[in-house]
Amino acid sequence: MSRLYHIYNLLILITILCLSSTWAQSMEHMDLSMASAWLPSGETTSRQSLQAPEEPIVHRRAIITASDASTEMPKPFDTLSYNFASASTCIDFFTKWRANTTISSCTPISLLIQNSNAFFHTLNSAPATSHILDASCSANVTECASIMTNLAIDLLKPENCGDDFENNNSVVKGTYRDLVAYEPMYRATCLTNPSTQDYCFVDAVSNSTSPDDYGVYLMPLGTPLTVGDTPSCTKCLKATMETFSRWARRDGQSLDDTYLPSAKIVNDHCGDGFATTNITVGSADVTAGAGAVALPNIGIMTVMALVLGAMTVMF
């Protein structure tokens, strides 16, 4: 009886060890699968190490966060003249959101790249540019995407900048576009080059022999590549175009207009199939993140904002 008792305990111990091993392998697989660089809905709090499409695992690495930074972060519209809008309410709205530390803590590259004089001059220094990207890429992308979406909705309300948007005010329309582009820009500018360990974006702006590398990052902001552009045919370009192809499928992104003509130019230069072209642009509606707001008819957008406000009061 004593012998059977020991055998029974041994079998239980073996079973527990086997289950523990299986559980550990399962958790390891889950951790790696969550670290995919190729899912635009994924989230990261560190640099995303660039991998070829057949190697979608992201290797995390520590970065300098905004709280560690000694250099002041640039802000969008740092040279904006406050006579740009016809409505004083719109100017007041810009003043308030620019002073909002919750918004500025996201360090949104989509708002900085064309609207910040300080950021433009920072591009002359690779370390300084990396420092800004460290702050941007350490932000919680899900939370910041939600912040930018809400700001885009508020921008279009009649009591803010809705009238100026309807009258095709370039600053207001450009701001709306840049807010919507927050997450695809985040995804692209946080990719890193496995060879240099630098951000792909930093490599692009530092490459004086190929200025078209920088032009690739203007696609989410409504500027496509043009015939004759010759960006470097690197893993960085391939991964960036793959990121943009996923977001071009999202309804309301500028990429649904700029991606396919740019991808054709890339393929003409880098070879067929280098950039994905077999997609239907603007085909997927989204319900969360900075891709959620379609470029609107102002009347429809105003109604949506009022409905959202009413639902907030009700619940």
C-alpha positions as CSV (number, residue, x, y, z in Angstrom):
1,M,0.0,0.0,0.0
2,S,2.9,2.3,0.9
3,R,4.5,1.6,-2.5
4,L,1.4,2.3,-4.4
5,Y,1.1,5.6,-2.5
6,H,4.6,6.7,-3.5
7,I,3.9,5.7,-7.2
8,Y,0.7,7.7,-7.1
9,N,2.5,10.8,-5.7
10,L,5.3,10.4,-8.4
11,L,2.7,10.4,-11.1
12,I,1.1,13.5,-9.8
13,L,4.5,15.3,-9.6
14,I,5.3,14.3,-13.3
15,T,1.9,15.6,-14.4
16,I,2.4,19.0,-12.6
17,L,5.8,19.4,-14.2
18,C,4.5,18.6,-17.7
19,L,1.6,21.1,-17.3
20,S,4.0,23.8,-16.0
21,S,6.3,23.4,-19.0
22,T,3.3,23.6,-21.4
23,W,2.0,26.7,-19.7
24,A,5.4,28.4,-19.8
25,Q,5.8,27.7,-23.5
26,S,2.3,29.0,-24.1
27,M,3.0,32.2,-22.2
28,E,6.3,32.7,-24.1
29,H,4.4,32.3,-27.4
30,M,1.8,34.8,-26.3
31,D,4.3,37.4,-25.3
32,L,6.1,37.1,-28.7
33,S,2.9,37.2,-30.7
34,M,1.8,40.4,-28.8
35,A,5.0,42.0,-29.9
36,S,4.2,42.1,-33.6
37,A,5.5,45.1,-35.5
38,W,3.0,44.6,-38.3
39,L,-0.4,45.0,-36.6
40,P,-1.4,48.7,-36.6
41,S,-3.7,48.0,-33.6
42,G,-0.7,46.9,-31.5
43,E,0.8,48.9,-28.7
44,T,4.3,49.6,-27.7
45,T,6.1,51.6,-25.0
46,S,9.6,51.2,-26.6
47,R,11.3,51.4,-29.9
48,Q,9.9,48.9,-32.4
49,S,12.9,46.9,-33.8
50,L,12.4,46.5,-37.5
51,Q,12.1,43.0,-38.8
52,A,11.5,41.6,-42.2
53,P,7.8,40.6,-42.8
54,E,8.6,36.9,-42.3
55,E,10.1,37.7,-38.9
56,P,7.4,39.7,-37.2
57,I,8.8,39.6,-33.6
58,V,9.7,42.9,-32.0
59,H,12.6,43.1,-29.7
60,R,12.1,45.6,-26.9
61,R,14.8,47.9,-25.7
62,A,14.9,50.6,-23.0
63,I,14.6,54.2,-24.2
64,I,14.8,57.6,-22.7
65,T,11.4,58.8,-21.7
66,A,10.1,62.3,-21.7
67,S,10.5,62.6,-17.9
68,D,14.2,61.9,-18.3
69,A,14.7,64.5,-21.0
70,S,16.6,67.7,-20.3
71,T,15.7,69.2,-23.7
72,E,12.4,70.9,-24.0
73,M,10.1,69.2,-26.4
74,P,9.0,71.1,-29.5
75,K,5.3,72.2,-29.8
76,P,3.2,72.4,-32.9
77,F,2.4,75.8,-34.4
78,D,5.2,77.5,-32.5
79,T,5.3,80.4,-35.0
80,L,1.5,80.5,-35.7
81,S,0.1,84.0,-36.2
82,Y,-3.2,84.2,-34.3
83,N,-5.0,86.0,-37.0
84,F,-5.3,82.9,-39.1
85,A,-9.0,82.2,-38.3
86,S,-12.1,84.3,-38.9
87,A,-13.8,83.1,-35.6
88,S,-12.3,84.2,-32.3
89,T,-13.6,81.0,-30.8
90,C,-11.3,79.0,-33.1
91,I,-8.3,81.0,-32.0
92,D,-9.3,80.5,-28.4
93,F,-9.6,76.7,-29.1
94,F,-6.1,76.5,-30.6
95,T,-4.7,78.5,-27.6
96,K,-6.3,76.1,-25.1
97,W,-5.3,72.8,-26.8
98,R,-1.8,73.9,-27.4
99,A,-1.4,74.6,-23.7
100,N,-2.9,71.3,-22.7
101,T,-0.1,69.1,-21.2
102,T,-2.0,65.9,-21.7
103,I,-2.0,66.5,-25.4
104,S,1.6,67.7,-25.5
105,S,2.8,64.7,-23.5
106,C,2.0,62.5,-26.5
107,T,4.6,64.4,-28.5
108,P,2.6,63.8,-31.7
109,I,5.0,63.7,-34.7
110,S,2.0,64.1,-37.1
111,L,1.4,67.5,-35.7
112,L,5.1,68.5,-35.4
113,I,6.5,67.4,-38.8
114,Q,5.0,70.3,-40.8
115,N,3.8,72.7,-38.1
116,S,6.8,73.1,-35.7
117,N,9.8,75.4,-36.5
118,A,11.7,73.9,-33.5
119,F,11.1,70.4,-34.7
120,F,12.3,71.4,-38.2
121,H,15.6,72.7,-36.9
122,T,16.0,69.6,-34.7
123,L,16.1,67.5,-37.8
124,N,19.7,68.8,-38.4
125,S,20.8,66.7,-35.4
126,A,20.3,62.9,-35.4
127,P,20.8,62.6,-31.6
128,A,18.3,65.4,-30.9
129,T,15.8,63.9,-33.3
130,S,16.2,60.5,-31.7
131,H,15.6,62.2,-28.3
132,I,12.2,63.6,-29.5
133,L,11.2,60.2,-31.0
134,D,12.1,58.5,-27.7
135,A,9.5,60.8,-26.0
136,S,7.0,60.2,-28.8
137,C,7.4,56.4,-28.8
138,S,7.3,56.1,-25.1
139,A,3.8,57.5,-25.1
140,N,0.8,55.2,-24.7
141,V,-0.4,55.0,-28.3
142,T,-3.9,53.8,-27.5
143,E,-4.5,56.6,-25.0
144,C,-2.9,59.3,-27.3
145,A,-4.8,58.0,-30.3
146,S,-8.0,58.5,-28.4
147,I,-6.9,62.0,-27.3
148,M,-6.2,63.0,-30.9
149,T,-9.5,61.6,-32.1
150,N,-11.5,63.5,-29.5
151,L,-9.5,66.7,-30.3
152,A,-10.3,66.3,-34.0
153,I,-14.0,66.0,-33.2
154,D,-13.9,69.0,-30.9
155,L,-12.0,71.0,-33.6
156,L,-15.0,70.7,-35.9
157,K,-17.7,71.8,-33.5
158,P,-19.4,75.0,-34.5
159,E,-18.4,76.6,-31.2
160,N,-14.7,75.9,-32.0
161,C,-13.4,75.9,-35.6
162,G,-16.3,74.3,-37.5
163,D,-17.0,77.5,-39.5
164,D,-13.4,77.9,-40.5
165,F,-13.1,74.3,-41.5
166,E,-16.2,74.7,-43.7
167,N,-14.7,77.8,-45.3
168,N,-11.5,75.7,-46.2
169,N,-9.2,77.4,-43.7
170,S,-5.9,75.8,-44.5
171,V,-4.6,75.7,-40.8
172,V,-7.8,74.2,-39.5
173,K,-8.1,71.6,-42.3
174,G,-4.4,70.7,-42.0
175,T,-4.7,70.3,-38.2
176,Y,-7.7,68.0,-38.6
177,R,-5.7,65.9,-41.1
178,D,-2.7,65.7,-38.9
179,L,-4.7,64.7,-35.8
180,V,-6.3,61.8,-37.8
181,A,-2.8,60.7,-39.0
182,Y,-1.4,60.4,-35.4
183,E,-1.3,56.7,-35.2
184,P,0.0,55.7,-38.6
185,M,2.8,58.3,-38.1
186,Y,3.5,56.9,-34.7
187,R,3.7,53.4,-36.1
188,A,6.1,54.4,-38.9
189,T,8.4,56.8,-37.0
190,C,8.9,54.3,-34.1
191,L,10.3,51.6,-36.4
192,T,14.1,51.0,-35.9
193,N,16.7,49.9,-38.3
194,P,18.2,46.5,-37.1
195,S,21.6,47.4,-38.6
196,T,22.1,50.8,-37.1
197,Q,19.7,50.5,-34.1
198,D,18.6,54.0,-35.0
199,Y,15.1,55.0,-35.8
200,C,14.3,54.6,-39.5
201,F,13.0,58.1,-39.5
202,V,16.3,59.4,-38.2
203,D,18.2,57.5,-40.9
204,A,15.9,59.0,-43.5
205,V,16.3,62.7,-42.4
206,S,20.1,62.1,-42.0
207,N,20.5,60.7,-45.5
208,S,21.7,63.7,-47.5
209,T,22.3,61.6,-50.6
210,S,18.6,60.5,-50.8
211,P,16.3,63.4,-49.7
212,D,13.3,61.4,-50.9
213,D,13.6,59.1,-47.9
214,Y,12.2,61.9,-45.8
215,G,9.4,62.5,-48.3
216,V,8.0,59.0,-47.6
217,Y,6.9,60.2,-44.1
218,L,4.7,63.0,-45.6
219,M,2.3,60.4,-47.1
220,P,0.0,60.2,-44.1
221,L,-0.2,64.0,-44.2
222,G,-1.6,64.1,-47.7
223,T,1.6,64.4,-49.8
224,P,2.3,61.5,-52.1
225,L,5.6,60.6,-53.7
226,T,6.0,62.0,-57.2
227,V,7.3,60.6,-60.4
228,G,11.1,60.7,-60.2
229,D,11.3,60.2,-56.5
230,T,13.9,57.6,-55.6
231,P,13.8,56.6,-51.9
232,S,16.4,54.1,-50.7
233,C,15.2,50.6,-51.2
234,T,15.9,49.4,-47.6
235,K,14.2,47.3,-45.0
236,C,13.1,50.5,-43.4
237,L,11.3,51.6,-46.5
238,K,9.7,48.2,-46.9
239,A,8.5,48.1,-43.3
240,T,7.3,51.7,-43.5
241,M,5.3,51.1,-46.7
242,E,3.8,48.0,-45.1
243,T,2.7,50.0,-42.1
244,F,1.2,52.6,-44.4
245,S,-0.6,50.0,-46.6
246,R,-2.4,48.8,-43.5
247,W,-3.6,52.3,-42.6
248,A,-4.5,53.1,-46.2
249,R,-7.3,50.5,-45.7
250,R,-8.8,52.7,-43.0
251,D,-11.5,55.0,-44.1
252,G,-10.8,58.7,-43.5
253,Q,-7.0,58.5,-43.6
254,S,-5.1,60.7,-46.1
255,L,-3.2,57.5,-47.0
256,D,-6.3,56.2,-48.8
257,D,-5.4,58.8,-51.4
258,T,-1.6,58.9,-51.2
259,Y,-0.6,55.3,-50.6
260,L,-1.3,53.5,-53.9
261,P,0.3,56.1,-56.3
262,S,3.3,56.3,-54.0
263,A,3.6,52.5,-53.8
264,K,3.6,52.3,-57.6
265,I,6.5,54.8,-57.7
266,V,8.4,52.8,-55.0
267,N,7.8,49.6,-57.0
268,D,9.0,51.2,-60.2
269,H,12.2,52.1,-58.4
270,C,12.7,49.2,-56.1
271,G,11.1,46.3,-58.0
272,D,7.7,44.8,-58.4
273,G,6.2,43.7,-55.1
274,F,8.5,45.7,-52.9
275,A,5.4,47.7,-51.7
276,T,2.0,46.1,-51.4
277,T,-0.5,47.3,-54.0
278,N,-3.1,44.6,-53.8
279,I,-5.3,46.4,-51.3
280,T,-8.6,48.3,-51.3
281,V,-8.0,51.7,-49.9
282,G,-10.4,53.3,-47.5
283,S,-12.4,50.1,-47.1
284,A,-12.3,49.5,-43.4
285,D,-14.3,51.6,-40.9
286,V,-12.7,51.8,-37.4
287,T,-14.3,52.5,-34.1
288,A,-11.2,53.5,-32.0
289,G,-8.0,55.3,-32.3
290,A,-6.9,58.3,-34.4
291,G,-8.2,56.6,-37.6
292,A,-11.7,56.7,-36.4
293,V,-12.7,60.1,-37.8
294,A,-13.3,60.2,-41.6
295,L,-12.6,63.4,-43.5
296,P,-16.1,64.8,-43.2
297,N,-18.8,66.7,-44.7
298,I,-19.0,69.4,-42.0
299,G,-22.7,69.0,-41.5
300,I,-22.5,65.3,-40.9
301,M,-19.6,65.8,-38.5
302,T,-21.4,68.5,-36.5
303,V,-24.4,66.2,-36.1
304,M,-22.1,63.4,-34.9
305,A,-20.5,65.7,-32.4
306,L,-23.9,66.7,-31.1
307,V,-25.1,63.1,-30.8
308,L,-21.9,62.1,-29.0
309,G,-22.4,65.0,-26.6
310,A,-26.1,64.1,-26.0
311,M,-25.1,60.4,-25.3
312,T,-22.5,61.6,-22.8
313,V,-25.1,63.6,-20.9
314,M,-27.6,60.7,-20.9
315,F,-25.2,58.2,-19.6
